[in-house]
Amino acid sequence: MELLNFFNKKTKSGNVAKDRLKLLLIHDRINCSSELLEMMKTDIIKVISNYMDIDETELDIQISQTKSEENNGTVPVLYANIPIKNIRKANNNELSRI
Amino acid sequence: MSEVIVVTSGKGGVGKTTTTANIGTGLALIGKKVALVDADIGLRNLDVVMGLENRIVYDLVDVVEGHCRIKQALIKDKRYPNLCLLPAAQTRDKNAVSPEQMQKLCDQLREEFDYVIIDCPAGIEQGFKNAIAGADKAIVVTTPEVSAVRDADRIIGLLEASELRNPNLILNRIRMNMVKRGDMMAMEDVVDILAIDLLGVVPDDENIVISTNKGEPAVVDASSLAGQAFRNIVDRITGKEVPLLNLDTNDGFMAKIKKLFGIGN
């Protein structure tokens, strides 16, 4: 029984509650609205598009958490996944500059 | 040196009023002079939990508006001679009082009593602002649920923004059997997430329902586990160091039998 519990530990509802709560509070405490995130996304697209051809529809920005090595806890992170469509554009830019 | 303590939570129904009643009565039982203030104007309940609902003549709004003196509105609890209750108005709303008026009221009560315990309404609006206005210290009550802890976190932020730093936490209605099988957040989890000092843990106890039914706070009942938890909290408020209550006592019939014979833990 104890052994079973050990393997089941991650899916126990108490842990589910804890994990949901941690993520929820990161959002609450940062007080970052979805509009703000959307504005940030537009700005990031603008900047990066100057340098490379990115897939705007697949771009994903969110506030999440990651394990920190210090004080063995988790810290909030701004996570951005920006797929590059065409790596050549960067090279072309270099060329045009020459 | 008297102290004004506000009991708050954000979310409703987590046990603010019960906590206020028990802490206040507990403090009175150990000889402190205590005033309980119901700041939940329009939805008063502390009078009922204390069993004093039939003795209300004047209320908090009457005092604030100058219709009566503060002494006239305070209900003396005949069972505990050190305890008084200032009931909320039932027919008015939260806007009948301002934070400045509450502050003045608290300062007046401070002269007469060792402890002034304020029962804060749920929410973060005017009623909350009024209730915390005159307080030196805050106690945040929560239960081990996602919604209650989330609201507690918000309240902690608002308290700190209002210069009420280092609020203390009471974790209410914990069910050890559920924590043990992993279906309830443990005390450590909640304390870890909220990152404030723990004042006490109160188990989910049927005695609370029974004592509320009768209008006698559980803290008086020597056989109630929740009552013991509140007695410990009261001692900690007065500065005593008391270890956390061992809540592993209600494991069921077999565990009790084993304990009786000294088997197991």
Interface residues (C-beta under 8 A of the other chain):
Chain A: N5 N8 K9 K12 S13 G14 N15 A17 K18 R20 L21 K22 L24 L25 D28 R29
Chain B: P144 E145 V146 V149 R150 D153 R154 G157 M178 V179 R181 G182 D183 M184 M185 A186 D189 I193
